[in-house]
Amino acid sequence: MPADAADARLRAAVHPPGWTSPEPRRRYDLLVIGGGTAGLVCAMGAAGLGARVALVERELLGGDCLNTGCVPSKALLRSARAAADARRASDVGIRVTGVETDFAAVMARMRDRRADISPHDSAERLRAAGVDVYFGEARFTGAASASVDGRALAFRRAVIATGGRPAVPPIPGLAEQPFLTSETLFSLTEQPGSLAIVGGGAIGCEMAQAFARLGTAVTLFDQAPRLLTGEDGDAAAIVARRLTADGVALRLGANVESRAALQPCDQILVAAGRSPNIETLDLAAAGVAVDASGVVVDDHLRTTNRRIFAAGDVASPFKFTHVADALARIVIQNALFFGRKRVSALVIPWCTYTDPEVAHVGGYDGETITIPLADVDRAVVEEERDGFVRVHHDRGRLLGCTVVASRAGEMIGLATHALTHGARLGDLGTTIQPYPTMNNAFRAAADAYARTRLTPAVRGLLRRYFRLF
């Protein structure tokens, strides 16, 4: 990290210099290994209920989300969006002469906002809540015991919440020279003139657009034939068009055979997936099974050791902060109160924060209704016609939804709520939305479904009714 006041504030909160670890209790009700989102929610939740809790973190509390993920990336995207809005101001009748990017100021602001948020994840907040916080490398020493820096920690239950790290693809020559990942990208203070990005997923697309809008020449490589392979194809096509318009050179279907193929660029960012942090835990000593994806858990998040659970990126295919939070809440219930909450019962949305954003929840099966944003009045006046709301349903029962819009992450919450509580398209249609808002697209989708139910036979009955009325 750059040696500046903002990062000094961050460290003072999430890994205070001179922190003194407490003397271990005889036995903890819950031992939490990892201080990212899942670990923090487990620790704070359990302590708030009166459990004796210890949390071990080897680096920075807050995990990826605060330090190298959600928070810094969204702060960077905000600055990039401001630059793009200024360049497009003529679309709404405003003249702006020149847009100058102060990259050092952009990155300094990002670090300031990150430090502003850090007290939420601080060691002092945990201690005030009754959590014993240890900084160091944890490893299991038995089925119900672990150690950190020579201190023995006995537990009734434990949760592994060690998260993950950027995966590095086997590109010949890549490891021989420095390259960036999400763990080092936000330490930049000088803007690269050119940037090669390996990976066309969410992180790759978000950072490609951000750096291009800030003035870096960006080339994005992916071996897949399109971006965002887990998303709706039409949604991915819109993102590809917007990235291209922002100046990103897309090299899709490209197999990067060596580092030399990326060499003309000043910096290389590898954004090609995640690997679980499990190597130093000595899981075999605790009888915890692992596979290539991470810690093996059942639908209740229990590992092969019935005393030990796992949550977050280390044990879930859904590597999102909000999922880590939800899984941690399941762990608290199942580990401490003999609950039977199931991961499979969760309705999980996600969002890629490009401009426009792409958000999705549920499945892709069933019949489809698409409302283009060009048909939504608020989108028209906002100059945001290139997007849509698409719902998947089975005779009106909502199965899934994709939103492509500037605030799709907020909009998808309505569909998520509907899916969670078993609402139907008709329920969305009878939910009054303020006018004009983007969410009127959901009501339009419900109205479109209602029109499909007006079959010729129904219309005939209605005509006879109105003749007798």
PLY file of the C-alpha trace (Angstrom):
ply
format ascii 1.0
element vertex 469
property float x
property float y
property float z
element edge 468
property int vertex1
property int vertex2
end_header
0.00 0.00 0.00
1.19 3.58 -0.64
2.44 5.24 2.53
-0.22 7.91 2.90
-2.54 9.18 5.60
-5.59 7.34 4.23
-3.93 3.94 4.35
-2.53 4.71 7.80
-6.16 5.27 8.89
-7.16 2.01 7.22
-4.46 -0.01 8.95
-5.18 1.61 12.29
-8.69 0.19 11.99
-8.24 -3.22 10.39
-4.77 -4.25 11.62
-3.73 -1.82 14.34
0.02 -1.54 14.90
0.97 -2.95 18.27
-2.29 -4.89 18.71
-2.06 -7.15 21.75
-3.79 -10.48 21.38
-5.85 -11.58 24.40
-5.14 -14.59 26.54
-7.17 -17.49 25.09
-10.24 -18.64 26.97
-10.51 -22.24 28.10
-12.82 -22.99 25.18
-14.60 -20.86 22.60
-18.16 -21.49 21.52
-17.14 -20.35 18.03
-13.71 -19.96 16.46
-13.78 -17.91 13.27
-10.80 -18.18 10.92
-10.76 -15.28 8.48
-11.86 -11.68 8.96
-13.58 -10.94 5.68
-17.32 -10.49 5.29
-18.30 -14.04 6.22
-16.00 -14.13 9.22
-17.02 -10.72 10.51
-20.73 -11.49 10.26
-20.24 -14.83 12.02
-18.17 -13.27 14.80
-20.34 -10.21 15.40
-23.57 -12.19 15.16
-22.47 -14.94 17.52
-20.98 -12.53 20.06
-24.14 -10.46 19.96
-26.08 -13.56 20.98
-23.81 -14.15 23.95
-21.41 -16.76 22.56
-17.70 -16.78 23.43
-16.05 -15.97 20.10
-12.49 -15.76 18.80
-11.57 -14.44 15.36
-8.20 -14.95 13.68
-7.08 -12.80 10.73
-3.64 -13.05 9.15
-3.68 -9.76 7.23
-6.40 -7.09 7.15
-9.87 -7.26 8.64
-12.55 -6.52 6.06
-11.10 -9.01 3.59
-11.28 -8.51 -0.15
-14.46 -6.46 -0.06
-13.05 -3.56 1.94
-9.41 -3.70 0.93
-9.08 -4.96 -2.64
-12.59 -5.59 -3.97
-16.00 -4.00 -3.74
-15.10 -0.77 -1.97
-12.03 0.40 -3.92
-13.36 -0.81 -7.26
-16.67 1.01 -6.90
-14.88 4.17 -5.77
-12.77 3.96 -8.93
-15.84 3.32 -11.09
-17.50 6.43 -9.64
-14.63 8.64 -10.84
-14.60 6.94 -14.24
-18.35 7.49 -14.59
-17.92 11.18 -13.84
-15.39 11.44 -16.68
-17.71 9.60 -19.06
-20.70 11.74 -18.08
-18.68 14.88 -18.76
-17.69 13.63 -22.22
-21.31 12.76 -23.00
-22.75 15.99 -21.62
-23.51 17.22 -25.14
-26.12 14.43 -25.37
-28.25 16.42 -22.94
-27.44 19.87 -24.30
-24.47 20.74 -22.08
-21.12 21.80 -23.51
-17.99 20.68 -21.67
-14.63 21.77 -23.02
-12.08 19.07 -22.38
-11.99 16.42 -19.64
-8.75 16.12 -17.70
-8.13 13.12 -15.46
-5.99 13.52 -12.34
-5.21 9.85 -11.79
-3.31 10.42 -8.56
-6.28 12.35 -7.16
-8.68 9.61 -8.28
-6.67 6.96 -6.47
-6.20 9.16 -3.39
-9.98 9.67 -3.19
-10.48 5.92 -3.46
-8.13 5.32 -0.54
-9.86 8.04 1.50
-13.29 6.47 1.00
-11.90 3.05 1.85
-10.46 4.43 5.07
-13.78 6.15 5.83
-15.57 2.79 5.68
-12.91 0.79 7.57
-14.26 1.46 11.11
-17.21 -0.81 10.23
-14.75 -3.74 10.06
-12.33 -2.60 12.74
-10.59 -4.65 15.40
-11.78 -2.21 18.04
-15.41 -2.68 17.01
-15.00 -6.45 17.29
-13.38 -6.16 20.70
-16.14 -3.85 21.90
-18.67 -6.49 20.82
-16.92 -9.12 22.93
-14.88 -10.87 20.21
-11.31 -11.95 21.01
-9.27 -10.82 17.98
-5.99 -12.51 17.07
-3.75 -11.41 14.20
-1.65 -14.23 12.83
-1.65 -17.48 10.87
-4.20 -19.99 12.15
-3.87 -23.72 11.67
-5.84 -26.65 12.99
-4.15 -28.95 15.47
-7.01 -31.39 15.92
-10.71 -31.95 15.43
-11.60 -29.28 18.01
-8.45 -27.22 18.37
-6.31 -24.74 16.50
-3.31 -22.52 17.14
-2.18 -19.02 16.22
1.38 -17.87 16.88
1.83 -20.50 19.57
-1.47 -19.85 21.32
-3.79 -22.85 21.59
-7.45 -22.18 20.83
-9.99 -24.86 21.79
-13.48 -24.63 20.32
-16.90 -26.22 20.37
-17.62 -25.05 16.82
-15.46 -23.36 14.18
-16.05 -21.69 10.84
-13.53 -21.45 8.03
-13.97 -18.10 6.29
-10.57 -17.57 4.73
-11.85 -16.41 1.35
-9.85 -16.57 -1.84
-7.21 -14.85 -3.93
-6.76 -14.07 -7.61
-6.00 -17.13 -9.71
-3.05 -16.90 -12.09
-3.51 -18.70 -15.42
-0.63 -20.86 -16.70
0.57 -18.37 -19.32
4.24 -19.08 -20.15
6.49 -16.30 -18.91
3.79 -14.57 -16.88
5.20 -15.42 -13.47
8.71 -14.24 -14.36
7.84 -10.53 -14.36
5.56 -8.33 -12.25
1.88 -8.11 -13.11
-1.19 -6.70 -11.40
-4.11 -8.47 -9.77
-7.03 -7.07 -7.82
-4.78 -7.29 -4.74
-2.22 -4.84 -6.17
-4.20 -2.79 -8.71
-5.50 -0.29 -6.18
-2.01 0.55 -4.97
-1.21 2.29 -8.27
-0.40 5.97 -7.98
0.75 6.57 -11.56
-1.59 5.98 -14.46
-0.44 3.34 -16.93
-0.41 4.59 -20.50
-1.58 1.17 -21.65
-3.08 -1.79 -19.84
-3.64 -5.38 -20.93
-6.35 -7.22 -19.02
-6.58 -11.01 -19.03
-10.14 -12.09 -18.28
-13.53 -10.98 -19.58
-15.53 -11.60 -16.41
-16.96 -9.03 -14.04
-13.66 -7.70 -12.68
-12.03 -7.58 -16.11
-14.94 -5.73 -17.68
-15.36 -3.28 -14.81
-11.69 -2.35 -14.68
-11.34 -2.23 -18.47
-14.11 0.36 -18.67
-12.85 2.32 -15.67
-9.26 2.65 -16.87
-10.31 3.40 -20.45
-12.59 6.19 -19.24
-9.74 7.58 -17.15
-7.53 7.76 -20.24
-5.55 4.51 -20.33
-5.36 2.55 -23.60
-6.93 -0.79 -22.60
-6.88 -4.14 -24.40
-8.99 -6.94 -22.91
-8.20 -10.57 -23.73
-10.40 -13.59 -23.14
-10.38 -17.05 -24.69
-14.20 -17.15 -24.66
-16.00 -15.85 -27.75
-17.88 -13.24 -25.68
-17.71 -11.30 -22.43
-19.48 -12.28 -19.20
-20.10 -15.88 -20.19
-22.34 -16.49 -17.18
-24.76 -13.74 -18.16
-27.55 -13.35 -20.70
-25.98 -13.14 -24.17
-27.88 -9.99 -25.12
-26.72 -8.33 -21.89
-23.11 -9.26 -22.61
-23.42 -7.83 -26.12
-24.55 -4.48 -24.73
-21.55 -4.39 -22.37
-19.23 -5.23 -25.27
-20.66 -2.37 -27.34
-20.27 0.08 -24.48
-16.70 -1.00 -23.71
-15.79 -0.61 -27.36
-17.39 2.85 -27.41
-15.30 3.77 -24.38
-12.14 2.81 -26.26
-11.48 -0.73 -24.99
-9.96 -3.02 -27.62
-11.58 -6.44 -27.26
-9.59 -9.55 -28.15
-12.18 -12.31 -27.66
-11.66 -15.93 -28.59
-7.96 -15.23 -28.07
-5.69 -17.82 -26.50
-2.86 -15.89 -24.82
0.00 -18.31 -25.44
2.73 -16.32 -23.70
3.43 -13.12 -21.83
4.99 -11.75 -25.01
1.49 -11.40 -26.49
0.75 -8.86 -23.73
4.18 -7.22 -23.71
3.45 -3.99 -25.64
1.36 -2.76 -22.69
2.82 -0.86 -19.74
0.92 -2.96 -17.19
-0.85 -6.32 -17.17
-3.89 -7.01 -15.01
-4.80 -10.67 -14.46
-8.51 -11.06 -13.70
-9.06 -14.73 -14.45
-10.95 -16.16 -11.51
-10.24 -16.99 -7.87
-8.45 -19.67 -5.84
-9.41 -20.64 -2.26
-7.14 -19.78 0.67
-6.71 -23.19 2.30
-3.04 -24.17 2.00
-1.80 -23.09 5.44
-4.77 -24.25 7.54
-3.63 -27.89 7.97
-7.18 -29.03 7.30
-6.14 -32.67 7.33
-5.43 -32.38 11.05
-9.05 -31.41 11.57
-10.47 -34.01 9.21
-11.82 -31.39 6.80
-12.06 -32.45 3.15
-11.22 -30.13 0.27
-11.44 -30.21 -3.50
-10.30 -27.95 -6.33
-13.00 -25.41 -5.45
-12.15 -25.14 -1.77
-13.60 -26.55 1.44
-16.23 -29.23 0.88
-19.51 -28.45 2.65
-23.03 -29.85 2.62
-26.22 -27.87 2.12
-26.06 -26.78 5.77
-22.45 -25.51 5.34
-21.07 -28.28 7.55
-17.70 -29.75 6.56
-16.65 -33.38 6.91
-15.82 -32.52 10.53
-19.22 -32.00 12.15
-17.80 -29.37 14.51
-16.51 -27.21 11.66
-18.44 -25.14 9.12
-17.30 -22.98 6.21
-18.73 -19.87 4.58
-17.87 -17.30 1.94
-15.59 -17.59 -1.07
-13.65 -20.52 0.38
-16.73 -22.76 0.18
-19.17 -21.21 -2.30
-19.35 -20.90 -6.09
-21.07 -17.52 -5.58
-18.13 -15.28 -4.74
-19.98 -12.15 -3.70
-19.96 -10.13 -0.49
-23.72 -10.33 -0.06
-23.59 -14.12 -0.42
-20.83 -14.36 2.18
-23.06 -12.37 4.52
-26.05 -14.65 3.87
-23.99 -17.82 4.35
-22.56 -16.51 7.62
-26.09 -16.09 8.97
-26.81 -19.71 8.08
-23.67 -20.80 9.92
-24.70 -18.97 13.10
-28.06 -20.74 13.14
-26.81 -24.18 12.15
-23.59 -24.26 14.18
-24.76 -22.70 17.42
-28.45 -23.55 17.54
-28.64 -26.93 15.76
-30.55 -25.27 12.92
-31.29 -26.86 9.55
-31.08 -23.82 7.29
-30.15 -24.74 3.73
-28.03 -22.87 1.20
-30.22 -24.24 -1.59
-33.16 -22.25 -0.21
-31.43 -18.91 -0.84
-32.43 -16.66 -3.74
-29.15 -15.08 -4.84
-28.88 -12.00 -7.07
-25.64 -10.63 -8.48
-24.50 -7.58 -10.41
-21.63 -6.57 -12.68
-21.00 -2.86 -12.18
-20.12 -1.84 -15.69
-22.01 1.05 -17.28
-24.69 -0.08 -17.87
-24.81 -2.53 -15.00
-25.89 -6.13 -15.58
-27.85 -7.78 -12.76
-29.47 -11.19 -12.59
-31.42 -13.40 -10.21
-32.95 -16.87 -10.61
-32.84 -19.05 -13.69
-33.11 -18.60 -17.43
-35.79 -21.23 -18.13
-39.45 -20.74 -19.01
-41.14 -18.19 -21.20
-39.46 -14.82 -21.68
-40.77 -11.29 -21.69
-38.36 -8.47 -22.56
-39.05 -4.78 -22.02
-36.45 -2.66 -23.86
-35.41 0.46 -21.97
-36.26 2.36 -25.14
-39.88 1.72 -24.12
-39.36 3.06 -20.57
-39.99 6.79 -20.30
-37.40 7.46 -17.59
-34.72 5.69 -19.64
-35.58 7.79 -22.69
-35.20 11.11 -20.88
-32.01 9.87 -19.19
-30.45 8.89 -22.57
-30.22 5.27 -21.39
-32.12 3.36 -24.05
-29.51 0.62 -24.57
-30.69 -1.90 -21.99
-33.66 -4.01 -20.96
-35.58 -5.78 -18.22
-36.10 -9.46 -19.08
-38.21 -11.81 -16.98
-38.46 -15.59 -17.23
-41.69 -17.16 -16.02
-43.86 -20.27 -16.03
-47.48 -19.24 -16.60
-46.92 -16.10 -14.59
-44.77 -17.65 -11.87
-41.51 -15.71 -11.81
-38.42 -17.88 -12.42
-35.67 -15.36 -13.11
-34.82 -11.86 -14.22
-32.01 -9.97 -15.97
-31.70 -6.20 -15.86
-29.33 -4.12 -17.99
-29.49 -0.50 -16.84
-27.43 2.18 -15.14
-28.76 1.12 -11.72
-29.52 -2.53 -12.40
-28.04 -3.50 -9.02
-30.78 -1.54 -7.27
-33.52 -2.63 -9.65
-32.83 -6.36 -9.31
-33.85 -6.13 -5.66
-37.50 -5.93 -6.68
-37.27 -9.17 -8.65
-35.26 -10.81 -5.87
-37.92 -9.91 -3.32
-40.60 -11.29 -5.64
-38.74 -14.58 -6.13
-37.94 -14.91 -2.43
-41.55 -14.55 -1.42
-43.16 -16.46 -4.26
-44.68 -13.45 -6.02
-46.02 -13.74 -9.55
-45.87 -11.40 -12.50
-49.38 -10.29 -11.61
-48.08 -9.15 -8.22
-45.46 -7.01 -9.93
-48.20 -5.58 -12.11
-50.31 -4.52 -9.13
-47.32 -2.98 -7.31
-47.47 0.76 -7.91
-44.13 2.29 -8.90
-43.41 6.03 -8.85
-43.52 7.57 -12.32
-41.16 8.01 -14.03
-38.73 5.40 -12.77
-36.85 2.54 -14.36
-38.85 0.10 -12.23
-41.90 0.83 -14.36
-40.33 -1.75 -16.69
-41.40 -4.49 -14.26
-44.99 -3.32 -14.40
-44.74 -3.21 -18.20
-43.54 -6.83 -18.17
-46.51 -7.83 -16.02
-48.89 -5.99 -18.36
-47.31 -7.77 -21.34
-47.96 -11.11 -19.68
-51.55 -10.13 -18.89
-52.12 -9.39 -22.57
-51.02 -12.92 -23.50
-53.89 -14.26 -21.41
-56.41 -12.45 -23.60
-56.84 -15.37 -25.97
-59.37 -15.19 -28.85
-61.81 -17.22 -26.74
-61.49 -14.80 -23.80
-61.90 -11.82 -26.11
-65.05 -13.39 -27.54
-66.49 -13.81 -24.04
-65.66 -10.23 -23.20
-67.34 -8.94 -26.36
-70.52 -10.83 -25.47
-70.31 -9.50 -21.92
-70.06 -5.89 -23.06
-72.98 -6.31 -25.47
-75.08 -7.38 -22.48
-73.64 -4.81 -20.08
0 1
1 2
2 3
3 4
4 5
5 6
6 7
7 8
8 9
9 10
10 11
11 12
12 13
13 14
14 15
15 16
16 17
17 18
18 19
19 20
20 21
21 22
22 23
23 24
24 25
25 26
26 27
27 28
28 29
29 30
30 31
31 32
32 33
33 34
34 35
35 36
36 37
37 38
38 39
39 40
40 41
41 42
42 43
43 44
44 45
45 46
46 47
47 48
48 49
49 50
50 51
51 52
52 53
53 54
54 55
55 56
56 57
57 58
58 59
59 60
60 61
61 62
62 63
63 64
64 65
65 66
66 67
67 68
68 69
69 70
70 71
71 72
72 73
73 74
74 75
75 76
76 77
77 78
78 79
79 80
80 81
81 82
82 83
83 84
84 85
85 86
86 87
87 88
88 89
89 90
90 91
91 92
92 93
93 94
94 95
95 96
96 97
97 98
98 99
99 100
100 101
101 102
102 103
103 104
104 105
105 106
106 107
107 108
108 109
109 110
110 111
111 112
112 113
113 114
114 115
115 116
116 117
117 118
118 119
119 120
120 121
121 122
122 123
123 124
124 125
125 126
126 127
127 128
128 129
129 130
130 131
131 132
132 133
133 134
134 135
135 136
136 137
137 138
138 139
139 140
140 141
141 142
142 143
143 144
144 145
145 146
146 147
147 148
148 149
149 150
150 151
151 152
152 153
153 154
154 155
155 156
156 157
157 158
158 159
159 160
160 161
161 162
162 163
163 164
164 165
165 166
166 167
167 168
168 169
169 170
170 171
171 172
172 173
173 174
174 175
175 176
176 177
177 178
178 179
179 180
180 181
181 182
182 183
183 184
184 185
185 186
186 187
187 188
188 189
189 190
190 191
191 192
192 193
193 194
194 195
195 196
196 197
197 198
198 199
199 200
200 201
201 202
202 203
203 204
204 205
205 206
206 207
207 208
208 209
209 210
210 211
211 212
212 213
213 214
214 215
215 216
216 217
217 218
218 219
219 220
220 221
221 222
222 223
223 224
224 225
225 226
226 227
227 228
228 229
229 230
230 231
231 232
232 233
233 234
234 235
235 236
236 237
237 238
238 239
239 240
240 241
241 242
242 243
243 244
244 245
245 246
246 247
247 248
248 249
249 250
250 251
251 252
252 253
253 254
254 255
255 256
256 257
257 258
258 259
259 260
260 261
261 262
262 263
263 264
264 265
265 266
266 267
267 268
268 269
269 270
270 271
271 272
272 273
273 274
274 275
275 276
276 277
277 278
278 279
279 280
280 281
281 282
282 283
283 284
284 285
285 286
286 287
287 288
288 289
289 290
290 291
291 292
292 293
293 294
294 295
295 296
296 297
297 298
298 299
299 300
300 301
301 302
302 303
303 304
304 305
305 306
306 307
307 308
308 309
309 310
310 311
311 312
312 313
313 314
314 315
315 316
316 317
317 318
318 319
319 320
320 321
321 322
322 323
323 324
324 325
325 326
326 327
327 328
328 329
329 330
330 331
331 332
332 333
333 334
334 335
335 336
336 337
337 338
338 339
339 340
340 341
341 342
342 343
343 344
344 345
345 346
346 347
347 348
348 349
349 350
350 351
351 352
352 353
353 354
354 355
355 356
356 357
357 358
358 359
359 360
360 361
361 362
362 363
363 364
364 365
365 366
366 367
367 368
368 369
369 370
370 371
371 372
372 373
373 374
374 375
375 376
376 377
377 378
378 379
379 380
380 381
381 382
382 383
383 384
384 385
385 386
386 387
387 388
388 389
389 390
390 391
391 392
392 393
393 394
394 395
395 396
396 397
397 398
398 399
399 400
400 401
401 402
402 403
403 404
404 405
405 406
406 407
407 408
408 409
409 410
410 411
411 412
412 413
413 414
414 415
415 416
416 417
417 418
418 419
419 420
420 421
421 422
422 423
423 424
424 425
425 426
426 427
427 428
428 429
429 430
430 431
431 432
432 433
433 434
434 435
435 436
436 437
437 438
438 439
439 440
440 441
441 442
442 443
443 444
444 445
445 446
446 447
447 448
448 449
449 450
450 451
451 452
452 453
453 454
454 455
455 456
456 457
457 458
458 459
459 460
460 461
461 462
462 463
463 464
464 465
465 466
466 467
467 468
